[in-house]
Amino acid sequence: MKNIFFKLLFMITLSAGFISCEEDYDIGEINAPSNLTVTAEVVGQSDDNPRGDGSGMVNFTASATGAMTYKFGLPDGDEVVPSGSFSKPFSSSGNYTIPVIAYGPGGTSTSTTVNVDVFVAYEPPQDLIDKLVGDGSKEWRIKASAPSHFGLGPVGGSVLAEWYGAGPNEKATAGMYDDRYIFNEDGTFTHITNINTEDDSGTVFGRVGLIDELGSSGGTVEGADVLNLPYSDYTANWAIIAPGGVETIALSGTAFIGYYTGGDHQYHIFDRSVPGELIVRTTDGNNEFDWWFILTSDDGSGAGDGDGGAEFQTEFDDLLWEATFDDDTSLDTSVWNYEIGNGDNGWGNQEAQYYTENNTSIVDGNLLITAKRESESGFDFTSSRITTKDNFEFTYGRVEARAKLPEGGGTWPAIWMLGNNFDEVGWPATGEIDIMEHKGNDPGVIHGSLHYPGASGGDADTGTTTIENPSSEFHTYTMEWSAERIVFLVDGEVYHTYENTPDSPYNKDFFLIMNLAMGGTFGGDIDPDFQESSMEIDYIRVFQ
């Protein structure tokens, strides 16, 4: 009570002080912007082509003393430009009178108009319009399951994500995959920033500095990216243009797709030959990179929109745990356990290696498990095996690991899981989930397997798929596990599915294991010339 009394006394005294103050403060005059001038340059305008080259592109420039921002009243919607300069493609020919307003402090303004007489020779093909619009309810999204669905390359490049391409679902926590893009028949563009919310709230993903143009605040800065910037659904305008003969989606204002890069908000269509899919690129506002996106109109249910096939859609999007090794110099033994030795009869598989701690290292942000031809404790090879037993265990979710695999006959890398009741019930009763297994003697063939009573050893419930360059390029190995099914994928493509049941061993906590074995019942004969090779892991993540 005493504290409340003194707070009230202070507020009354402070209020009295304000009431008794008779001094006037002069904040000066607030003047409207003056000397407003506007120019509109039609691209390609000449004596022979007074209305331009037919591209429909117009370069606007406005300037005024004391102006803070400018608004242009364009045929397909207002454009607000702080700098006063921007380029705009017109979708149809015409003689337009464009109102321009310069805004100053305190909401003051000055206005004028500028005349634009422009010729547009391009007529977008109907099949492209139909592909974008569909029946009026088509929703596009980033194709998160596809390699290089988001990436960058040089300005004007012709190779998809030449310098960097995101792996399948790599940006699951950035605020991009839950966005939807709708090209309405009336020329409006709707961006839903989170399809999973009932209101219009959501978050978006973009480039540091450039994303400030959206006028929002918050998000998380991670390197040169801003993740999960709060931003609501909005509507803008879209048109198809063809600068230089390249089919291009032009968005108005600050509308964007996937990742905010500023620039002219034009998305050049690189490829639209695949049903239900588009590959587009845009140049950022710094003229530094071209940013690439793969879009799909498949909703993930397999029904698509009539022009696409089924696509896997994860049900787990929240990051539960990850090991990225980016800031590590050695393995985090509060999470990972080393298993040492050769086990019982080569870990039950007649494996030829002796596991040590010395064969694990972290180099340039990647975890390396290295098998070597060297003598140790009576064995001719060494390697490492690490687990999260008793430290990190979970039931159901999506596991993703991005890795390069070792090469050489006899190598047997594996990323897998065992049930946490292994010590009590033994194997195979505990259950085993092999997210990825690979034989160096059978390069490129990836195995996804389950071991359980009745399906163990050589009779495992197994599926395979074949990939290129498993040892020279990173690939993403995924296992999605629910009460209904267990699904195995490589680079976002499903290759094996197991229908889970309440009677299976796959309805309890499991822990993670990563190892590189040599020889054994699965690895087979070891190349006599083999000396050393590594499994290199970029990250391993678990989503629920």
C-alpha positions in Angstrom: 0.0 0.0 0.0 2.8 2.4 0.9 4.4 1.9 -2.6 1.0 2.6 -4.3 0.6 5.8 -2.2 4.0 7.2 -3.2 3.4 6.4 -6.9 0.0 8.2 -6.8 1.6 11.2 -5.1 4.3 11.4 -7.7 1.8 11.2 -10.6 -0.3 14.0 -9.0 2.7 16.2 -8.5 4.0 15.6 -12.0 0.5 16.4 -13.4 0.4 19.6 -11.5 3.7 20.5 -12.8 2.5 20.1 -16.4 -0.7 22.0 -15.7 1.1 25.0 -14.2 3.6 25.2 -17.1 2.7 28.2 -19.2 5.7 28.3 -21.5 4.9 27.9 -25.2 7.1 25.7 -27.5 7.6 26.7 -31.1 7.9 23.6 -33.3 8.2 25.7 -36.4 6.2 25.7 -39.6 5.3 22.4 -41.4 5.5 23.1 -45.1 4.2 21.0 -48.0 6.7 19.8 -50.5 7.4 22.3 -53.3 8.9 22.3 -56.8 7.4 19.0 -57.7 8.6 17.7 -61.1 7.8 14.4 -62.7 9.1 12.7 -65.9 8.0 9.6 -67.6 10.3 8.0 -70.1 8.8 5.3 -72.4 11.5 2.8 -73.1 12.5 2.6 -76.7 10.9 6.0 -77.5 12.2 7.6 -80.7 11.1 9.6 -83.7 10.2 6.4 -85.5 8.6 4.9 -82.3 7.1 7.8 -80.3 5.2 5.4 -78.1 8.1 3.2 -77.3 9.5 -0.2 -78.5 6.3 -2.2 -77.6 7.7 -3.6 -74.3 5.3 -1.3 -72.3 8.1 -0.3 -69.9 8.1 3.2 -68.5 10.8 4.8 -66.3 9.3 7.3 -63.8 11.2 10.0 -61.8 9.7 12.4 -59.4 11.5 15.0 -57.2 10.3 17.7 -54.8 11.8 19.9 -52.1 10.9 18.6 -48.7 9.3 15.4 -50.0 9.5 12.2 -47.9 7.7 9.8 -50.3 5.8 9.8 -53.6 2.6 8.0 -54.7 1.8 7.3 -58.4 -1.8 6.5 -59.3 -1.2 3.8 -61.9 -3.9 2.0 -63.9 -3.5 -1.3 -62.0 -3.0 0.2 -58.5 -1.0 2.8 -56.5 2.7 2.6 -56.4 4.4 4.2 -53.3 8.1 5.0 -53.8 10.3 6.8 -51.2 13.0 7.5 -53.7 10.7 8.8 -56.4 12.2 6.6 -59.1 11.0 3.3 -60.4 10.2 1.3 -63.6 6.8 0.1 -64.5 5.6 -2.3 -67.2 2.2 -1.4 -68.7 0.1 -4.4 -69.7 -1.9 -2.6 -72.4 -1.5 0.2 -74.8 -3.0 3.6 -74.0 -2.7 7.3 -73.3 -2.7 7.6 -69.5 -2.9 10.5 -67.2 -1.0 9.5 -64.0 -1.6 11.5 -60.8 1.5 11.9 -58.6 1.5 13.1 -55.0 4.6 14.1 -53.0 4.1 13.7 -49.3 6.0 15.8 -46.7 6.1 16.0 -42.9 2.9 16.0 -41.0 0.9 14.5 -43.9 1.4 17.6 -46.1 1.3 17.0 -49.8 1.6 18.5 -53.2 0.3 16.9 -56.4 0.6 17.0 -60.2 0.0 14.7 -63.1 2.1 13.3 -65.9 1.0 12.0 -69.2 2.1 8.6 -70.6 1.4 7.5 -74.1 2.6 3.9 -74.4 2.4 1.1 -76.9 2.3 -2.5 -75.8 2.9 -5.0 -78.5 3.0 -8.1 -76.4 -0.1 -10.3 -75.8 0.5 -13.0 -73.2 -0.3 -16.5 -74.4 -3.5 -17.9 -73.1 -2.0 -21.2 -72.0 0.3 -19.2 -69.6 -2.6 -17.3 -68.2 -4.5 -20.5 -67.7 -1.5 -22.1 -66.0 -1.2 -19.3 -63.5 -4.9 -18.7 -62.9 -6.5 -22.1 -63.2 -10.1 -22.3 -62.2 -9.8 -19.2 -60.0 -8.8 -21.0 -56.8 -5.3 -22.2 -57.7 -2.7 -21.6 -55.1 1.0 -21.6 -55.8 3.8 -22.2 -53.2 7.5 -22.8 -53.0 8.2 -26.5 -53.9 10.1 -27.1 -50.7 10.7 -30.8 -51.5 12.7 -30.1 -54.7 16.5 -29.6 -54.6 17.4 -25.9 -55.4 13.8 -24.8 -54.9 15.4 -21.6 -53.6 18.8 -20.3 -54.5 21.0 -17.7 -56.2 23.4 -17.2 -59.0 24.9 -14.4 -61.1 22.8 -11.7 -62.6 21.7 -12.8 -66.0 22.8 -16.4 -65.4 21.1 -19.3 -67.1 21.8 -22.2 -64.6 19.3 -22.8 -61.9 20.7 -21.7 -58.5 24.2 -21.8 -59.9 26.0 -20.5 -56.8 23.7 -21.9 -54.1 20.6 -24.1 -54.0 18.7 -25.0 -50.9 18.2 -28.7 -50.1 14.7 -30.1 -49.7 12.9 -28.4 -46.8 16.2 -26.7 -45.8 14.3 -23.4 -45.1 11.5 -25.0 -43.1 12.0 -22.5 -40.2 12.4 -19.3 -42.2 8.7 -18.4 -42.8 8.5 -19.2 -46.6 7.0 -22.6 -47.0 3.6 -21.7 -45.5 3.1 -18.8 -48.0 0.6 -19.1 -50.9 0.4 -17.0 -54.1 -2.8 -16.5 -56.1 -2.9 -15.0 -59.5 -6.5 -13.9 -59.8 -8.2 -13.6 -63.2 -9.0 -9.8 -62.6 -5.3 -9.0 -62.5 -5.0 -8.9 -58.7 -2.3 -10.9 -56.8 -3.0 -12.3 -53.4 -0.1 -13.3 -51.1 -1.2 -15.3 -48.1 1.7 -15.1 -45.6 0.6 -18.2 -43.6 -1.9 -20.6 -45.0 -2.2 -22.3 -41.6 -3.8 -19.4 -39.7 -7.4 -18.4 -39.7 -6.6 -14.6 -39.7 -4.4 -12.7 -42.1 -1.3 -12.8 -39.8 1.9 -14.5 -40.9 5.6 -14.1 -41.4 7.9 -13.7 -44.4 11.5 -14.3 -45.4 13.9 -11.8 -47.0 17.3 -10.1 -47.5 18.8 -7.9 -44.8 18.3 -4.2 -45.6 16.1 -4.8 -48.7 13.2 -6.4 -46.6 13.0 -3.0 -44.7 11.1 -1.8 -47.7 8.1 -3.7 -46.4 7.9 -1.3 -43.4 7.5 -4.1 -40.8 9.7 -4.8 -37.8 10.8 -7.9 -35.9 12.0 -11.2 -37.3 15.4 -12.9 -36.7 18.5 -11.8 -38.5 20.6 -14.8 -39.6 23.6 -13.8 -41.7 22.3 -11.9 -44.7 18.7 -13.1 -44.2 15.8 -12.0 -42.1 13.7 -15.0 -40.9 10.0 -14.8 -39.9 9.4 -11.1 -40.3 5.8 -10.5 -39.1 3.7 -9.5 -42.2 0.0 -9.8 -43.0 -1.7 -11.0 -46.1 -2.0 -8.4 -48.8 -3.3 -7.9 -52.4 -1.4 -6.3 -55.2 -1.5 -6.6 -59.0 0.1 -8.8 -61.6 0.7 -8.8 -65.3 2.6 -10.8 -67.9 5.2 -8.8 -69.9 8.0 -9.9 -72.2 11.1 -7.6 -71.9 13.6 -8.8 -74.4 11.2 -11.5 -75.4 11.4 -13.2 -72.0 8.0 -14.1 -70.4 7.9 -12.3 -67.1 5.5 -12.0 -64.1 5.5 -8.3 -63.1 4.1 -7.6 -59.6 3.1 -4.1 -58.4 4.4 -2.3 -55.3 6.4 -4.4 -52.9 4.6 -7.6 -53.8 7.0 -10.6 -54.0 7.3 -14.4 -54.2 9.2 -16.6 -51.7 12.1 -14.3 -50.5 12.0 -10.5 -50.5 14.8 -9.2 -52.7 13.5 -5.7 -53.6 14.4 -4.7 -57.2 11.8 -4.3 -59.9 9.6 -7.2 -58.6 9.7 -8.9 -62.0 10.0 -12.7 -62.1 11.4 -14.0 -65.4 9.9 -17.4 -66.3 12.8 -19.7 -66.9 10.8 -22.9 -67.4 7.1 -23.6 -67.4 7.2 -26.9 -69.3 6.5 -29.1 -66.3 2.7 -29.4 -65.4 1.9 -27.7 -62.2 5.4 -26.2 -61.9 7.2 -22.9 -62.6 10.9 -22.0 -62.4 11.4 -18.2 -62.1 14.2 -15.8 -61.2 14.4 -12.2 -60.2 17.3 -9.7 -59.8 17.6 -8.2 -56.3 17.6 -4.5 -55.5 21.3 -4.4 -55.0 21.8 -5.8 -58.6 24.0 -8.4 -56.8 22.3 -11.7 -57.5 19.6 -13.4 -59.5 17.3 -15.3 -57.0 15.7 -18.5 -58.2 12.5 -20.2 -57.1 10.7 -23.4 -58.0 6.9 -23.0 -57.6 4.3 -25.7 -57.6 0.5 -25.5 -57.7 0.1 -29.1 -56.3 -1.4 -28.8 -52.8 0.5 -31.9 -51.6 -2.6 -34.1 -51.5 -1.8 -35.8 -54.8 -4.9 -34.3 -56.4 -2.9 -31.3 -57.8 -4.7 -29.0 -60.1 -5.3 -31.4 -63.0 -1.8 -30.9 -64.5 0.5 -32.3 -61.9 1.3 -35.5 -60.1 1.3 -36.4 -56.5 3.9 -34.8 -54.2 4.9 -35.6 -50.7 3.7 -33.1 -48.1 5.2 -33.2 -44.6 3.0 -33.0 -41.5 5.9 -31.9 -39.3 7.1 -28.3 -39.6 8.3 -27.3 -36.2 12.0 -27.7 -35.5 12.5 -29.8 -32.4 16.3 -30.4 -32.4 19.2 -30.0 -34.8 23.0 -30.6 -35.0 24.5 -28.3 -37.6 28.2 -28.4 -36.4 28.7 -24.9 -37.7 30.2 -23.4 -34.5 31.7 -26.6 -33.2 35.4 -27.6 -33.1 34.7 -31.0 -31.6 31.7 -33.3 -31.1 29.3 -32.2 -28.4 29.5 -35.1 -26.0 26.6 -33.8 -23.9 24.4 -35.0 -26.9 26.5 -37.6 -28.6 28.0 -40.8 -27.2 30.9 -42.7 -28.7 30.6 -46.4 -29.0 34.0 -48.0 -28.8 35.3 -51.3 -30.1 34.1 -54.0 -32.4 31.0 -55.1 -30.5 29.9 -58.7 -30.4 30.9 -60.5 -33.6 31.5 -57.1 -35.4 28.3 -55.6 -34.0 26.4 -58.7 -35.0 27.3 -58.1 -38.7 30.9 -59.4 -38.9 32.1 -55.9 -39.4 35.9 -55.4 -39.9 36.5 -52.1 -38.2 37.3 -51.0 -34.6 35.4 -47.9 -33.5 37.4 -45.1 -31.8 36.8 -41.5 -30.8 39.7 -40.4 -33.1 37.9 -41.1 -36.3 35.4 -38.3 -35.8 36.2 -34.6 -36.6 34.5 -31.4 -37.5 35.9 -29.5 -40.5 34.5 -26.3 -41.9 31.2 -26.8 -40.2 30.7 -30.4 -41.2 31.0 -33.6 -39.2 33.3 -36.2 -40.7 33.2 -39.9 -39.7 36.3 -41.4 -41.3 37.2 -45.0 -42.0 40.9 -45.8 -42.3 43.0 -48.8 -43.0 45.1 -48.9 -39.9 45.7 -51.5 -37.1 43.9 -51.1 -33.8 43.3 -53.7 -31.1 43.7 -56.6 -33.5 41.6 -55.1 -36.4 42.8 -53.8 -39.7 40.4 -50.8 -39.9 39.2 -48.0 -37.7 36.1 -45.8 -37.8 33.5 -44.1 -35.5 30.0 -44.8 -34.3 28.0 -42.1 -32.3 24.6 -42.2 -30.8 22.2 -39.9 -28.9 21.1 -42.7 -26.5 19.8 -41.3 -23.2 20.5 -37.7 -24.3 18.0 -37.1 -27.1 15.2 -39.5 -27.8 11.7 -38.9 -29.4 8.6 -40.4 -30.8 7.3 -39.5 -34.3 8.6 -36.7 -36.4 10.6 -36.0 -39.5 14.4 -36.6 -39.5 16.5 -34.9 -42.2 20.2 -35.4 -42.7 22.3 -33.7 -45.5 25.3 -35.7 -46.2 28.0 -36.8 -48.6 28.8 -40.5 -48.5 32.2 -42.3 -48.5 33.5 -44.1 -51.5 35.3 -47.4 -51.9 34.4 -51.1 -51.9 33.4 -52.3 -48.5 32.3 -48.9 -47.0 29.0 -49.1 -45.3 27.7 -45.7 -44.0 24.5 -45.5 -42.1 22.2 -43.0 -40.5 19.7 -44.9 -38.4 17.7 -45.3 -35.2 17.0 -47.8 -32.4 14.2 -48.1 -29.8 15.1 -46.8 -26.4 14.1 -50.1 -24.8 17.0 -51.9 -26.6 18.7 -52.9 -23.4 15.5 -54.5 -22.0 14.1 -56.3 -25.0 17.0 -56.6 -27.4 17.0 -56.6 -31.2 14.9 -56.9 -33.3 12.1 -56.5 -30.8 13.2 -53.0 -30.0 12.7 -52.0 -33.7 15.3 -50.4 -36.1 14.8 -47.6 -38.6 17.5 -47.2 -41.2 17.1 -43.7 -42.6 20.0 -44.2 -45.0 22.4 -47.1 -45.8 24.8 -47.3 -48.7 27.2 -49.9 -50.1 30.4 -48.7 -51.6 30.3 -51.8 -53.7 26.9 -50.7 -55.1 27.5 -46.9 -55.5 24.4 -44.7 -55.8 21.8 -47.2 -54.5 20.3 -45.9 -51.3 18.5 -48.2 -48.9 15.7 -47.3 -46.4 14.9 -50.2 -44.1 13.0 -51.3 -41.1 13.9 -54.3 -38.8 11.4 -55.8 -36.5 10.3 -59.3 -35.5 9.6 -61.2 -38.7 11.5 -58.7 -40.8 15.1 -58.7 -39.6 18.6 -59.3 -41.0 18.4 -60.2 -44.7 14.6 -60.2 -44.6 14.3 -56.5 -43.6 11.4 -54.4 -44.8 13.5 -52.4 -47.4 13.1 -50.0 -50.2 15.8 -48.6 -52.5 16.4 -45.7 -54.9 19.3 -44.7 -57.1 21.0 -41.3 -57.1 23.9 -39.7 -58.9 27.1 -38.5 -57.3 26.4 -39.6 -53.7 30.1 -39.1 -52.7 30.8 -35.8 -54.5 27.6 -34.0 -53.8 25.4 -33.5 -50.7 22.0 -35.2 -50.8 19.2 -35.0 -48.2 18.1 -38.2 -46.6 14.7 -38.0 -44.9 12.5 -40.2 -42.8 9.0 -39.2 -41.8 7.5 -41.2 -38.9 3.9 -41.1 -37.6 1.5 -43.4 -35.9 0.1 -44.2 -39.4 3.2 -44.7 -41.5 7.0 -44.4 -42.0 8.1 -42.8 -45.2 11.6 -42.7 -46.7 12.8 -40.0 -49.1 15.9 -38.9 -50.9 16.0 -35.2 -52.1 12.3 -34.9 -51.4 11.3 -38.0 -53.4 9.5 -40.8 -51.7 10.8 -44.3 -52.4 9.6 -46.5 -49.6 6.5 -46.5 -47.3 5.7 -48.7 -44.3 2.2 -48.7 -42.8 2.6 -48.4 -39.1 0.2 -50.2 -36.6 -0.3 -50.0 -32.9 1.3 -53.5 -32.6 4.6 -52.4 -34.2 7.7 -51.4 -32.2 7.5 -47.9 -33.8 5.3 -46.1 -31.3 7.8 -45.2 -28.6 11.0 -43.2 -28.2 13.9 -43.9 -30.5 17.5 -42.5 -30.5 19.8 -41.5 -33.4 22.9 -43.4 -34.6 25.5 -42.4 -37.3 28.4 -44.7 -38.2 30.7 -45.8 -41.0 31.3 -49.6 -41.0 33.7 -51.6 -43.1 32.7 -54.9 -44.8 30.4 -57.2 -42.9 27.2 -58.9 -44.0 26.0 -55.8 -45.8 29.2 -53.9 -46.8 30.7 -56.9 -48.5 34.2 -57.3 -49.7 36.7 -54.5 -48.9 38.7 -53.1 -51.8 42.4 -54.1 -51.2 43.4 -50.7 -52.3 41.1 -48.9 -49.9 43.0 -46.5 -47.5 40.6 -43.9 -46.2 37.2 -42.3 -46.9 34.6 -40.2 -44.9 30.9 -39.7 -44.5 30.5 -35.9 -44.3 27.3 -34.6 -42.5 26.3 -31.0 -43.0 23.4 -31.2 -40.6 20.8 -33.5 -39.0 17.4 -32.1 -37.9 14.3 -33.4 -36.3 10.9 -31.7 -36.8 7.6 -32.4 -35.0 
